[in-house]
Amino acid sequence: MQNSVNGQQQLAREDFKEELLSDYKVAVTSRECSLLGRREVLTGKAKFGIFGDGKELPQLAWARSFENGDFRSGYYRDQTFMMAIGELTIEQFFAGLYANTDINDEPMSAGRQMGGHFATHSLNEDGSWKRLIDQKNSSADISPTAGQMPRLLGLAQASKVYRNNDLIAADNGFSNKGNEVAWGTIGNASTSEGHFWETFNAAGVLQVPMVISVWDDDYGISVHAKHQTTKESISKIQAGFQRDEKHDGFEIMVVKGWDYVALVETYEKASKISREQHVPVLIHVDELTQPQGHSTSGSHERYKDEDRLKWEREYDCNVQFRKWLIDNDFATEEELSELEKSIKKQVREGKKAAWNAYLNPITSERDEAVTLINAVADISSNGVFITPLAEKLKGEKEPYRKDTFEAVRKTLRYTLQEKHDAITALNNWLTENKERVQEKYSSNLYSESVESAVQVEAVAPIYDETSEDVDARLIMRDNFDALFATHPEIMVFGEDAGRIGDVNQGLEGMQEKYGELRVADTGIREATILGQGIGLAMRGLRPIAEIQYLDYLLYCLQLMSDDLATVQYRTAGKQKSPVIIRTRGHRLEGIWHSGSQMGGIINLVRGIHVLVPRNMTQAAGFYNTLMASDEPALVVECLNGYRLKEKLPVNLGEFRTPIGKVETLREGKDITLVSYGSTLRIVDEAATELERAGIDVEIIDAQSLLPFDLNHEILESVKKTNRLLVIDEDVPGGASSYILQQIVDVQNAWPYLDSKPQCIAAKPHRPAYGTDGDYFSKPSVDDVFDKVYDIMNEVNPTKFPKHS
């Protein structure tokens, strides 16, 4: 019996030893990748390097507690973790460093992000969801400091929704009864950012299964923690968030980054608490090192003294792990040395394989082009200039695609006055390959699936004898009611969105009917309202994140631009986050809540649809369309339109406003007027007065700014009227200039214009307060009338005379 027990213990120890050595192998592999990666940058094969050296051990401990269905929202130090969960190979690590554009070689971003930015694939080839519950998941990283934190909140909240929303099918592919944890990572210095604090507070309020690991190596680039954090310790200053018997809050843990046993125990405990109890946890991992400094852009010897450097060499987590293995008889010095030698070879071979996989397609393209260029040189009168281009290109041992395309295009410039089959062949090569290669860098800004928003067919509102004129807010309210009744995965949250049904009563009674889980109030914290939306949508839910007023959008605009707008693009179509952002603005009086930031918004959020309905029926139709699509969008409702009367459709929840299409509100023959939102009411009133003056205007509602008039219907209007005026309330050079560029440049309307195309915008300052402030700050009926009349006076001064 005793022998049997001893045998089982010995077997258990052997299994444990195998696990430990497996962890050590990953740690050494990751470190060797960091070291060799830095050399690749310094020798010029890669542009920039930022690595996870010094953070290996805590990430191995974390990986042990990371389960299928869990999500990571981290930053660019987490390569060891990705290797430990089997989602990053040596070859893939270097493929990211080289910016390989093949998604099969570089699955993190197909070369669109620098190395160190990690993601897993949430989508199948057709854009449909994978079963996320069956895999370990990493949301796609972004570089902006602490930008990963708000998204983390939504990823964690999704588990709470799935655990408590009984209307969602149990076998949904996204969650196992809400038992998933969202794991976030951040550097100690980055905890100084507002996004961290806002997320931390919101997580404590919401009580969601979130574990935040702070990698603390005492510096933020070159700046010591004493300049970053009060008391030089994030766990000390967050102590007030520690939960107790009377108050919810965080569980806060502190652990040394070089202590393997303590790390494993800490992560196991954190996982159990967060997973089972839905309590957020902070793990402050201190006494970490950063052996190569912040990045390849500098050396840490410049800002660390010798005492610190000596300590880092001794307490390097890999060094301490190695020592612990030997001291506890899990391995000998000789065994580990042999293992390390083998790993160095594997990393070198993996690096070489990754480089060849990156370079070979480029070299092949180069060789094809050289052959074609030489053929042109043989027949061209400028062959003496073309031959050196081919020779130089052929001599490039490690060419960029840029080198090939530059040589081809220069060759074609030399032959502009010549015709020959060889020139045609080269030009055809350029056309075919430029389109093919451009796709590698420009695809997937928007959805390319069958659920793309622009593919959703329009459905008109239906009215019958029972349809009555109602306050427009009731159309919005009753349409949301219809959506909530048919889509159990839909939820809405924001400031005052819950109990009172939003400040304009568009959600009146929805919380009482559908519960606080699906219709919720939030704190005043726009960044994390959006973050909730991003994370929830990444896990298969359909959130509507309400930002109370358009100018509050500035608080979360960085996240819209850097995170949400780039999700599909930066993953080459392998992740999506179809969150709907609801807000309101337009024609408001005063510097604040003035709703005049559209030019800035549309130029910062490419990748998100920007929809500007003129009334609540249109707006409701946009929500219905978006619920049938798989893309994110911003819907800007007209704040002064909720109490105006509109006829109530009978097909609530079903009618759909098309995205990317304009609507002609009034037909005319003299001039085309283009506007959107509440300003259309100004334009319509001016049109009535212009008609009395003998001017017949055509009014077109843009409806959608991103995308804009995909069918080029405005062009057809300009062909008829030969004149164009764009009116909006944004600053000069803002959205009206964008619209003008789209019509004149993209739609090529300029040949049909008999008068100069013009814009009317607001003054360059924020609107002044009050009725007179509005009149003298934003376009008025008089401004529109006078501008149109001036244009027509230039056309026919006799028919349209002016006062001298």
WOPENOR-V896294 format. One record per helix or strand of 3 or more residues. SS is the DSSP state (a for helix, b for strand). FROM is the first residue (numbers start at 1). TO is the last residue. Records with the same first field share a line. If there is no record, write none. Layout:
SS=FROM-TO, FROM-TO
This chain:
a=2-42, 56-65, 79-84, 90-98, 132-134, 148-164, 189-192, 194-206, 225-227, 230-232, 234-237, 239-241, 260-277, 300-302, 306-315, 317-327, 333-379, 383-395, 401-414, 421-442, 453-455, 472-486, 510-514, 526-538, 550-555, 557-562, 564-570, 598-602, 616-627, 639-641, 679-692, 713-721, 735-746, 750-752, 770-777, 781-795
b=71-73, 182-187, 210-215, 250-256, 281-286, 469-471, 490-494, 519-521, 542-546, 580-585, 609-611, 633-638, 645-647, 663-666, 671-675, 697-701, 704-706, 724-727, 758-760
